[in-house]
Amino acid sequence: MPYHEFYLDDFEPRPHYKPLWDHIRHTGQNALASKAHEAHLALQAEGVTFTVYGDDEHGTERVWPFDLIPRIITAFEWTTIELGLKQRVRALNLFLHDLYHERRAVRDGVIPAELVLHGHDFLPELSGIDPPGGIYTHIGGTDLIRDESGRYLVLEDNLRTPSGVSYMIENRAVERHVMPEFFAKYRVRRVEHYPALLLQALRALSPRWPGDAEVVLLTPGPYNSAYFEHTFLAKEMGIELVEGRDLVVENDVVYMKTTKGLRRVDVVYRRVDDLFLDPLCFRSDSILGVAGIINAWRAGNVAIANAPGAGIADDKAVYTYVPDIIRYYLGDEPILHNVPTYQMVKPDERAYVLDNLRTMVVKEVAASGGKGMLMGPSSTPATRAEFASRIEADPRNYIAQPVVGLSRHVCYLDGELESRHIDLRPFIICGEEEVEVVPGGLTRVALTKGSLVVNSSQGGGSKDTWVLA
């Protein structure tokens, strides 16, 4: 049976949930119904939206689905999560620097050369560039799940342009607004300071004096599914939200166009994918990026977060080797373990997966948002046959994992308290001196009964995540 976060057994709440449970029983579910409606109206008024994609790939914008019942993580549990995430992001940054320079890990056989050098997100054009402080992934969002024993496992790393932090903050704001009585019973650590932490880390990257750093957030524009988050973070940090057409490069220096002329830019927090970032270096048809920005970065005149090329470290095939990467660069055993994963480039593992597709989750190595994925137990014979053909044609592009029963949590849905599957995406900020893990994260909820799909773009929701002091 999947681990239940809320209940111990026989519907007896776990000790740290008991004050919350007693309050819910005392006030009754009618109060929850009123609060749920109030929360929805608050999110609607604030314009907190997301985009759901259907089979036709056309998105529909909806109010962010929010569940009232918070997920509570004890201080003891959080210590393990925090240490494990810090260890992981340090090792991955060392790996990225090595990969674009000496490639010691490849030479020493820690990870196969063909796996990384032929990866979709490995960008050989960037070899030899030294990002500020040697940091490639400044902002991370690592997805965690719990196995049947309650142990936290890493499902995947998100090191390109991880999203969801705005919803973590909005969840907390709404929860404090509609359920202040919940907070009176617990000492909950803050998450609202994330934008300040992020701004501090971004300013520290400036090639000029950090105190005078001009930081901008580069967005693909209002049609991007994460545009709400882009506008939210720019506003909270007090920086300019820009599109590619708002920036220009002259003599390897990036400038922002203003009504008073050009203003130099020191740091670009980019939410544009690598291949669209610079039409002179990558896709020449891109109108989302800035011509010449990679040369400006190479010259050390601008910092880019996350650094271009960081995506190879969250390739789902590379993920399999992260425990070895931790041992190699840090000399430590991994604190957080991976979900068992099969490499399709290994003939014996590929054969096993193809014989057992019905019990597997198959993922494209560079896909995100629940796209390019086969959920074996709920798939049709035709879909499994299609994925088998894809795997045979391009093994490097896929990995497979056994279906892991995500842990469950009580949710208030349609007037009833019901259990749904959840995961957790904590957010990590990696500075030159310190790594910060915001105490909480985005708990994503599979709103459909029995479903394991928690991605908001596929119809999932979320709940506030409390870490106890």
N, C-alpha and C positions, 0 to 999 in steps of 0.2 A: 504493500500500500504506500502511496506517496506520503511524504512527511506533511503533517498538518502544523502550520505555524501557530495557529490560535489555540486549538484544542490539544490537551494532553492525551486524554482518552475518555470514552463515554461522555463526550461533550462537556468535560470539565476543563475550563480554560487553564492555560499555562500560568504559573504564578505571576509573571509580569503583565499578563492581560487581565488579571482578576479585578483590579479597580475599574478598568474600562467596562468589563462585562457587567459588574454590579451596577454601574451607572446606567447602562443600556437597559437592563432589566427593570430598574427603578423608574426610568422615565417612559419606557414603552416604545413600541415601534411607530406609533403615530407621530411622536416627536422626531424620529429619524426621517419620516416621510416629508415633514415640513422642512427640515434642515437640508435634505437632498434637493428639494425644489429651490430653496434659497441659494444653495451652492451653484446649481445650474444657471440661475439668473445672474449670479455674480460673475461667473465665467463668461456668459454671453455678453454682459455689459462691458467687460474688460476686453472683449474681442479675442479671447483665448481659443484659438481654433487649430485644427489639424486637417490633413487631407487623407481621405480614404480612397484607395484605388480599387476599381473593379476589374473584371476580366478584359474590358476594352481599353485599359490603361488610362482612362480619363478620370481625373480626380474629382471628388466631391468634398467641399469644405464643410466641416461640422464643428460644433462646440465640443471642446475637449471633454471626454467622458471621465468623470471623477467619482471615486467611491469614498464614502464618508469614513469607513472603518479603517483607522490607520494601521500600518504594519509597524510593529515595535521590535527593535533589536537591542538586546542588552549590551551594556558596556563591555562585558567579557567577550561576547561574540564579535563585537565591532573591532576590538583590539586585533583579533586574528585576521579579519578582513583587511583592516588598514595596513598591517605589516605585510600581508601577502601582496596587496596591490602595489605598495611602494617598492617591494622587491621586484615585482614583475616589470614595472615601467622602467626602473633603473636598468635592468638587464636588457630590455628591448631597445633602449636608447643606445647602450653600448654596442649592441648587435648592429643597429642601423649605421652608426658611425664606422664600425669595422667593415660593414658590407660595402659602403661607398668609398672606402679607403684601402686598408691592407688586405681585407678578406681573410683574416686569420682563421675564423671559424670554419670557413669553407675549406681552406687548406688543411686544417687539422681534422677534417672529417666530422665535425659536429653536426653539420647540415649539408645535404647533397648540393653540389654546385648547380646542377641542372634545375633543381627545385626553385632556388632563389633567382638565378640569373635568367631563367625563362619565365619568371612570374609576371603576371599581368601588371602589377604595380611597381616592379623594379624598373628604375629609370636610369640607364647607364649614362645618359647625358649629364647627370648630376654628380658623377664620380669626381672625388677630389675637392668638392666644395665643403668648406667648414662653416656650419651654421653657428650662431652665437652660443658660446658655452658648450658647444658640441651636442646640443639638444635638438633632437628631431621631432619628438612628440611632446609638445607642451601641454596639450589638453587631451585627456584620455577618458573613455567611457567603457569600462569592462563589464561584460554581462556575466552575472553569477546566477547559479541555480543551487538547489539543495537536493541531495540524494535521499534515499529512503531513511537513512540514519540521521538526517539533518545536517550532514557535512556540506559546507559550501564548496562548489566546484566552479571553475571558470568555463563558461560555454564558448565565449569568443572575446577577442580584443577589438576595440574600435579606436583606431589611431589616425585616421585620415581627417574627417570632419565630424566627429561624434556629436550627436544631437540629443535633445531631451532635457537639458539642464533648466531651460526656461520653465518647463512644465513642473519640474521638481520644486522650483521656487513658487510658482503660482499655486501648486497644490498646498503648500504650507500657508500661503497667504489666505486662501479660501478656508482652509481648516481652522485657522486662528479666528477668522471672521465669524464663521457659522457655528463652531463648536468650541468656544473658549473654555467651557467647563471641562473638556477633556484635558486641556493643558494644566488645569489647576491640580490635577491628580498625579502629574509626572514632571520630572525635570528633563526636558527634551533639548538636545543640542541644536544649535542654529544651523540653517543652510542658507539664509538670506544674504550672507556676506560673500557668497561665491563671486558675484561680479567685481567686488573690490579686490578679492584675491587674484582674479584673472587679470584685471587691469594692472595690478602691481607686477605680476609676472611678465606681462606684455611690455610694460615700460622698461623693465630691466633688460630687455633684449635690444634696446635702442643702440645704434652705432654712435650716437651722440650722447649728450648728457641725459640720463633717464628722466630727470625731473622735468625736462622740456620736451620729452618725446611726443611726437605727433603720431597717434595710433588711429587706424581706421579699420572698420569691419567691411570686408569685400564680399558682397552678396551676388548671387546670380540674378536676383531680381524678384519682383513680387509673385511670379508664377512658380517659384520654387516651393516645395512642400514644407520646408522649414523656415519660410520667410517670417512667420510670426516670431520665431526665436531670434532671428537676425535683428529685427527691429527692437525686440525686447532687450537684448544684451547691449546693443549700441546705446539705447536710451539709459539703461542702468549704469553703464560705464561712463557715460557722458562723452562718447566719441562719435565721429562721423560714420554714417552708414553710406557706403559708396558702391557703385557698380563699376564695371571695367571702363566704361566711357568717361567716368569722372576722374580717372587717373591717367597720367602720361609719364613717360620716362625720357629724360634728357641727360646725355652724358653719364649714363648708368646711375642716375638718381631719380627716385620716384617722386612725383609731385601730384598734388590734388588741385583740380581746377576750382577756383572760388570766384566770387564777384569782384574780389580785390586782386586777382591775379593768381599765380601759382604759389602753392604752399608746400614745402617739403614734407614728405611722409617718411617716418622712421620705422614703423612697425605695421605690417599688414596681417590682421587676423582674418584669414581667408576661409570662406565657406564655399569656395569654388573648387571642383575636382581638379586634380593634377593636370590632366590632359587638356583642360580648357583654360589653364592659368595663363599661358603665354603662347600666342599664335606663332611667334618667331621660333619657338623651341619645340612645341608639341603640335597640337592640331591647328593647322593654318586657317581653318574655317571658323575658329572660335571667335565669337563676339562677346563672350562673357569675361575674358581675361584682359591682361594688360601687356601690350607688345613691349618686350625688353625687360620685363620685371625679373626674369631669371638671371640675366646678365647683371642687373643691379644687385641682386642677392649674391651672386658669385663674387662681385666686387666688394661686398661687405658694406654696401651703402644703405641696405634695407634689411630688416628681419622679416621672415614669413613664418607664421604659426598656423597650423603645424607645418613643419618643413616639407617642401615637395619631396616625394620619394618615400615618405614615412609609411605609406600604405602597404608596402611589401611586408611589414612586420605584423599586420593584422590579416594577411592572407591566411585563409583557413587551413591551407596545407602547411604553411610555416608554423601555425599554431601548435601543431603536433610536436614540434621540436622545442617549444618554449621551456619545458622543464630542463632539457639539456643545455639550452642557452643560459639559463639561470646558473646551473652548475659550472658552466665553462667560464662565464665572465665574473661571477660573484663568489664562486667556490662554496655555495650554500645549497642545501636541499630546498626545493620549492615548498613554500608555506601553503599555497593554494594549489590544488591539483586540477588537471584537465579532465574533461569528460573523455572516456575511451574513444579513439578516433581511428578510422581506417583510411589509409592512403590508397587512392585509386591507381597511382603509378606503380604500386607493388602488385605484381600479378597474382600472388596468392591471396592478398587481402581483397583485391578487386573481384576475384572469382568467388570468394566467400560472400561478399556483399551482393553480387548479382544473383546468387542463389537464395539470398534472404532479404530481398528488397522490401518485402511486406512488413518486416520488423525494423526497418532502418529509416533514419532521416538522412537524406542526401542533400548536400548544399554545394552551390557554386562557390569557388574559393574567394572570389572578389565581389560577390553580391551582398546586398544589405537590405534591411527593411522587409525581410521575409520573402524576397523575390528569388527566383531560380532554385526553389527548394521542393523536395518531394517528402511528404509525410507518409511513409509507407503504410501504416495501419489504416489510414483513411483514403488511400489511393485506389484507383481502378486498375485492372489488368492492363488496359491500354496505356495509362499514364506510366505505369512501371515499365512497360515495354519501350516507351519513348525515352525514358531516362536511361534505361539499359543501353540503348543505341547511342545516346549522348556520351555516356561514360566510356563506352568502347571507342568512340571516335576521338575523344579528347580527355584521357584519364587525368591529366594535370589540372584540369579545370574543376574537379570534383573531389570532395571527401565524403565520408559517411560516418554516422554515429548511431549507436543503438538508441532507441527511443527511451528517453529518461523521463520518468513521471515527475514533472515539476511539482514542487511543494504547493500546498493549497492554503488558502486563507479565507476567512469569513468576509463576505461582501454584502452590502445592502442593495438588492436588485429587485425592482418592480414590487416593492412592498414586502419583500421577504429577505431573511438572512440566509444566504446560500454560500457554499464553498466553491471557489474558483482557483485555477492554477495561476501561479505568479512567478516572476523572476525579479532580478534586481540589477540596475545599472548605476553603480556609484561613479562619481566624477572625480578625476585626478588632475591636478595642476602641477606640472613639473617645472620648477624654477632652477636657476643655476646652483643655488645653495641647498634648497629644500624641496621635498615633494609633499604636497598637501592633498589629502583625501577629504573631501567635504563629508561631514558625518551625516550620512543619509543616502540619498540617491533617488532614482526614479524606479519605483516598484510598478511594473507593468502587469496588467491583469488580462487573462483570456476571458472575455466577457461571456462567450458562448459556453454553455454547460458541456463539460467533457473535452473542450478544445485545449490544445497546447500552444496555440498561436497567440502571442501576446503583443505583437507589433501593432502600434497604433495605425499604421498605414493599411493594415489588414483587418482593422476592426477591433483592436484591443483597447483597453482603458488603463487607468492607473489609480494609485492611492498614495496618500502621504506616507513617508517613511520616517519613523522616529528612531533616533539613536539616543539611548538614555545616558545621562551624565553619570 
